[in-house]
Amino acid sequence: MNKLKSILLLFIIACIASAAPTQADALSIKKETMPNGLIVLYVERHELPIVMTTLLVKASQLDEEPAKAGAANLTAKMLTEGTATRTSNDISSSIEFIGGSLQAATNTDYTGVSLSILKKDIDKGFDLFSDVVIHPSFPADEFARKKELVKGSLKQKEEEPSFVAGREFIRDVFRSHPYGRLAEGSIGSIDGIERADIVRFHNEFYRPENSILAVVGDLSPDELKKLLDRYFSSWKSSGAKAPSVLLPAPPVQTQAVVDIIDRNVTQANINFGGIGIARDNHDYYAVSVMNYILGGGGFASRLMKVVRDEMGLTYSIGSFFAAGKYPGRFEIDVQTKNESAGRVIDEILRQIKIMKSEPISDAELRDAKDYLVGSFPRRLETSRKIADFIVATQYYNLGDDYIDRYRDYIENVTKDDVFRVAKKYLDDRNYILVIVGDKKKLKL
């Protein structure tokens, strides 16, 4: 019976896309701040009897001590492993019994705790949801087990050349900045994390005034207010700001760095790039258009057309800007035969030089804009996507009218804007290049 409930919930979630609004501006987002400081974003949708909830907590690797790297991730993973009144088994069996989903995960900037629940079980769902956020007990046996699981996962990933290349790339790009390490930490840093560390981390950062809650689905304003009063009003503000960790400035790259890692593989994994931009950078939209043309547009991008279609040296090549709270990274990823690695790298550099020295065409500008504007509603096509999206826009201070203004942001980008940001943010001289491949066969 429990499996049938889970299947039913998954089916309903899949159906939400067909009931989603066709225009992004069809959303009506209500916003309020509870007395304890918790920001609440609310979208009322009655197409299906389901509620999606996302709690964003400003707690991530940005808030860790370097020696305790992975503490934020472990804290999130331990939320559902026990509370003051529930065991790990109690939590998992309870959410499974009502066919819901309760998860927590940490990325580079924040932690997200999500709940998916049918309307009829909303009280039970919110009871569990609030309990794991506010009253986790971090049982010692579960903590020890979780640490071993995370370390085991890291050891397993060491066998994947793409993982090794990505890990070394962020280390080389960011150095001592927190973006330069994995959210999971390292095996050494995980060994150094004690239960007391994550208890302290939770106490310091899991606070209502340090969080944003999004609720999307089949709830009236009165129903939501009753739920918030019942389950989140007891979450008290400490009255003090969460402690801040002094972060080093993102490093300035003054020369090219080539990092070759020898592995017995037939395909070389290549990561190329450097420091990018922050999410609140006013150039973000021009950079989005520029990157689509260079390597972010799939088969429509220049890198794909040349390196894949014309040269036949890879199955896939792409570029992206990982824009975060602080300047993230610009990265080009590609796999190719060891023997053709040099030719691929040369072509990457050539395409970057062209982007910096020659204006794009009218057709390229129009195609990039059409795609970015046309694909935007897909970010909001399900209640889960809406909940995740609106907490992120709030976190990055993009404005309460961001959804309505996005089209104009993109449409206002000119060819001169693209040319300007290409020269500003693309570097064919002072770059980071990481290659995981067979040194005996690499031809650079």
HUZI-V428160 format. One record per pair of residues at least 12 apart in sequence whose ideal C-beta (glycine too) atoms are under 6 Angstrom apart, sorted by the first residue. I is the first residue (numbers start at 1). J is the second residue. Records with the same first field share a line. If there is no record, write none. Layout:
I = J, J
//
This chain:
2 = 96, 97
5 = 99
6 = 99
9 = 99
12 = 48, 50
16 = 48, 382, 383
17 = 381, 382
19 = 47
20 = 381
24 = 376, 377, 380, 403
25 = 404
27 = 43
29 = 41, 43, 390
30 = 42
36 = 208, 235, 236, 237
37 = 208, 209, 237
38 = 208, 211, 213
39 = 212
40 = 213
41 = 214, 390
42 = 215, 224
43 = 216, 386
45 = 217
46 = 218
49 = 118, 119, 218
50 = 118, 217
51 = 117, 122, 217, 219
52 = 116, 216, 217, 383, 384, 387
53 = 115, 215
54 = 112, 114, 214, 387, 388, 391
55 = 113, 211, 213
56 = 110, 112, 212, 391, 395
57 = 111, 206, 211
58 = 110, 210
59 = 72, 111, 205
60 = 72, 106, 109, 110
61 = 178, 183
62 = 178
63 = 205, 245
68 = 193, 197
69 = 181, 185, 189
70 = 184, 185, 189, 190
71 = 193, 197, 198, 201
72 = 106
73 = 106, 183, 184
74 = 198
75 = 198, 201, 202
76 = 104, 106, 111
77 = 146
78 = 138
79 = 104, 132, 136
80 = 132
81 = 142
82 = 137, 139
83 = 131, 132, 135, 136, 137
84 = 135, 137
88 = 142
94 = 128
95 = 128
98 = 121, 124
100 = 116, 117, 125
101 = 116
102 = 115
106 = 183
108 = 179, 324
109 = 324, 325
113 = 133
115 = 129
119 = 218
126 = 227, 231
130 = 231, 232
134 = 235
138 = 195, 198, 199
140 = 195
143 = 195
147 = 190
150 = 184, 190
151 = 187, 190
154 = 187
161 = 263, 265, 269, 436
162 = 269
164 = 436
165 = 269, 271, 434, 436
168 = 259, 434
169 = 271, 434
172 = 257, 259, 432
173 = 274, 329, 432
175 = 251
176 = 248
177 = 248, 250
204 = 242, 243
205 = 242
207 = 238
208 = 235, 237
209 = 237
210 = 242
212 = 391, 394
214 = 387, 390, 391
216 = 383, 386, 387
217 = 383
250 = 275, 327
253 = 274, 430
254 = 430
255 = 430
256 = 431
257 = 432
258 = 433
259 = 434
260 = 435
261 = 436
262 = 439
263 = 436
265 = 438
267 = 335
268 = 336, 338, 341, 435, 437
269 = 335, 436
270 = 334, 435
271 = 333, 434
272 = 332, 348, 433
273 = 329, 330, 331, 332
274 = 330, 427, 431, 432
275 = 327
276 = 321, 327, 328, 329, 330
277 = 323, 327
278 = 326, 327
279 = 323, 324, 396
280 = 396
283 = 421
285 = 409, 410, 413
286 = 413, 417, 418, 421
287 = 321, 421
289 = 368, 413, 418
290 = 418, 421, 422
291 = 319, 321
292 = 368
293 = 360, 364, 368
294 = 319, 355
295 = 318, 319, 332
296 = 319, 320
302 = 351
303 = 317, 351
304 = 317
307 = 344, 347
313 = 336, 340, 344
314 = 334, 336
317 = 334
319 = 332
332 = 348
338 = 437, 438, 441, 442
339 = 441, 443
341 = 442
342 = 443, 444
349 = 428
352 = 426, 428
353 = 428
355 = 422
356 = 422, 423, 426
359 = 415, 419
360 = 415, 418
365 = 415
369 = 410
372 = 410
373 = 407, 410
376 = 406
//
